[in-house]
Amino acid sequence: SPAHTEDEFDPGWYRAHTLPNLERDLKHAALNPDCCTNEGPPRPFCSRMWKTSQMVGFVLGVLMATYCKIAQPCKTYPAANDMLAITVLCGAFWTFQVIPIYVTALIPAVMMPVLEVTNSENVAKAYWHPVNLLVLGIYLVDIAITTLPLPRRLTLKLLMCSKKITPGFILWCIMLICWGAALFVNNIAVALIISPFAASLVSAAEARVQERLSVNDKDSADGSSDEDSDDDIDYMHEVHCLADALMLGIAASANAGGMATLTGCIPNAIMMGTPNIGEAVTYRKWTEIAFPISVMALLTSFGVIYFRYIRHLKGTTHHEVVEREHEDFMATSGVVSRDEWVVAGVAVLQVCTLFASPLMQGYWKGPSGDTMVGDATLALCWALLLFFVPSQLEPGYPVLKWQTVQENLNFGLMWLMGGGFAIAYGFKESGLNIALARYLIEVGEFTAAHPIIQTTGVLLFSIVCTQIFSSFASAAVLLPAWFSVALSSVTNPLSYVLPATMACSFSFCLPAAAAPNLIVMAKSQEFMKALRTRDFLATGVPICFIMALFTAFVFVCTEEPLVHAAAPFPKWACDQVSCMWVHIPGFVRGVAVNEQACAVVDADDGRHCTLQNNTRLSTDQFMTGNAWMDVM
């Protein structure tokens, strides 16, 4: 086909025709393209199981891990070298997709106890974190939504609101629906739901033009004018531009909407599992910070895609195509069913409950004042309701059947998040966080820069890593590293971790950067002209640049009133291993305090720690209760 011919010269890593198109296969290929591609480069290694890139990743990962184990770059903390070896091995396997990424996520569960970083019990706890239950509750509602025609119905209703349906209006409606759905449903599910609908619209428009071209060819053979044929060829070009715009718009808006909630995308869930962070960042606080950035990402994506693909179109009406699609939909699905109302209500109530969780948690306190009901409980209670409400569409069954859950629940996502949590726990347990943070601080004197420069630096570095290594791999490795940098410099960790988490969702530039990108690229092979890597680059680079600047501005303006990022180092972030909480009065960032954090110094076997004003403290004497200070 023409798409295949053009893609032979595509400089990117993945081509649309090499990806599976069936939804059941696309769910797996979205995060594991190299393990699920149909065609593409030959597989000459490991009994034709691995491509050259996968073999390179295997050799690179093993060599780097072996170097860390033998060379022992960190002399102070021997276990840190083992943890570094595990991290680089997982990073290489994730980047080159040597084996399915879900399976790679299980490597820490095996290697951390074997290399004596920590015991099996502690690692197992990381793989079934409270965040996993929170995501499970959200995902059960997502499954119920994907089995109903609700998103498609809303999109068609929005499109039919206008008497004149222009390409720009179609693009805006579909992007708005994707963005809104990603606030309630994870962005992978949104892309899987909406992209088939957009593909059907484009395919119908292409078929309509093909019919007209066939008629005009017969007229031309009879000696008729070629003017109508030329018009149809121009119209076909417009359809191709609209197709590219819709697919790119679905991916961008799904990524933009997913970043607004803690459960909308994988990086946000990994951040929640980072030690101590989950205690400080609630569902509501994250939404208050991320929502304006999410809206800006939607508007920026629409503007860039519109400027590149839509603005030069003549505005040919697509009303007939949309009307025909609406008639076919109503003929098969009918009016809104009770099941759709129930699932929509549960989704809205679930998000509202999570947003109001700080207020609701006050009603459930234990004898010692501990919070008894967390976000995971609130999310699951609404999801369980779907198993009790009888279905109107399938009498005798609940709205959400267990068979449906078994067929659609992606257990690999739980493993993936667990692998990220295990790496974060290993950083802390092995002392790698102290060693790595000290190295980063000494190399660039990063923490001495102005706050807006620090935030912009974190964003740009994390954005580049996200495009290269994918959003989930970057989040799994970078978030513990940035937390460690903040710990060693006695800076509030939220100043680095929150911007880095947001940057991991700015995966607009390459198909492999995020699952929604690969989904729309795979669906585009149904068109006469498929998406290419260069299409993602052309729109993604300006979007990322604009969003990096805007996000830096938003964080500098809002993080202090919302999360007090510029306040003295908080007690909740001190783990009493790499950071000690000492009862020494003084001034920290202009605020008088009676106690403060002291970062353990790696260079002298942890015998000293440093306060925020560079005052050094003996940890030995402090631990015996006789702290003494040695001003540097």
Beta strands, then each sheet from edge to edge (+ up, - down):
strand 1: 579-582
strand 2: 586-588
strand 3: 591-593
strand 4: 596-600
strand 5: 608-610
strand 6: 615-618
strand 7: 629-631
sheet 1: 1+ 4- 5+ 6- 7+
sheet 2: 2+ 3-
end
